[in-house]
Amino acid sequence: MNRISLLLAMMAVLSGCQTMGPEQASTGRSIYSGNNSLLYQVQKQASSPDQAMQIAAMAYQAGDLDQSLFQYLRAIELDPKRYAALVWVGRIHRERGNIPLAEMAFSDVLKNEPENIEALAEMGLLHLAKRNHEGAQELLVKALSLDQRRLGNGKSESLPGVSELKVDSQSPLKVYNGLGVLADLRNDFPLSEAYYRLAMLIEPRSGLVQNSLGYSYYLAGQWSEAERTYQRGIGYDASYQPLWRNYGLLLTRMERYEEALSAFEQIENRAHASNDVGYICLVEGKLDVAEQFFRSAIEQSPAHYAVAWENLNRIQQIRRIRQLGASQAAVDAVASVPEVEVTAVAAP
């Protein structure tokens, strides 16, 4: 079985689809049944690779990932060397959390086209998400080198310095953004900002890049700059949830609690927002404030909001630990790190 067939087979298992009968299964695509299946729609609608790609792109924009996935697979079936379609297959699996299938798709592209910038970028970002920073750096730098070669920048084997890098609208946004995130992880904030500035030249109104830059400012302690950057990003793309989450984190750290609640409520209900604000306060050691927000979360959702009760129990544990005169390390073991989000990956 080739790798594309394996993708189809594994996808069928993961999505829990029923197989067709023996006669239909002999076609090699036995993962849906009935004339209303997506497979039937693919076979009926797409008669050429270009047509399948076009239908897949429209389905993706409409949020129909099933249809989009199968149309991209149909394009590959019609043209096995249509590696752009296979990159999209990997992206959709990544969005769904099917990381082994995503890696399989990207690996197959790179096996056949080692200098495919999009596949290098996607594989690099998968390594970044898995905290394999060295592997991510290697792949993203290779993608950056190929982009610089395309732009005719650099005459030697070594890359130009970041201040000498060139970009245009065709440069891979996520490569430059991802390298910025890696620089942030090394606390090299001037370098990360330089990468984010390059990313903004590629796509000036990117919510992804504004979120990354804002979080970089936050990490560097430049909270006013972080606030302005988050606000600008929200103005560009108010639907990009990580912006609201990180903005809520920042506002909570600034003790602007009502504004923080409002930010979190853009992406979750009031009870969840109250719990999130309380949790950040808990980690900061502001136990009385945290308790108020946890109790508020419980009042708003007493039947099912068990997580707020768990956090209240954490507060009681920390108070007992403090009364016993235990170390701060013991307190930290009870209060874990708050949930924040900075991502190098945007919807393709």
Secondary structure, DSSP 8 states (H G I E B T S, - for coil): --HHHHHHHHHHHHHT-----HHHHTTS--S--STTSHHHHHHHH-SSHHHHHHHHHHHHHTT-HHHHHHHHHHHHHH-TT-HHHHHHHHHHHHHTT-HHHHHHHHHHHHHH-TT-HHHHHHHHHHHHHTT-HHHHHHHHHHHHHHHHHHTT--SSSS---GGG----TTS-HHHHHHHHHHHHHTT-HHHHHHHHHHHHHH-TT-HHHHHHHHHHHHHTT-HHHHHHHHHHHHHH-TT-HHHHHHHHHHHHHTT-HHHHHHHHTTTS-HHHHHHHHHHHHHHTT-HHHHHHHHHHHHHHSTTT-HHHHHHHHHHHHHHHHHHTT--HHHHHHHS--------S----
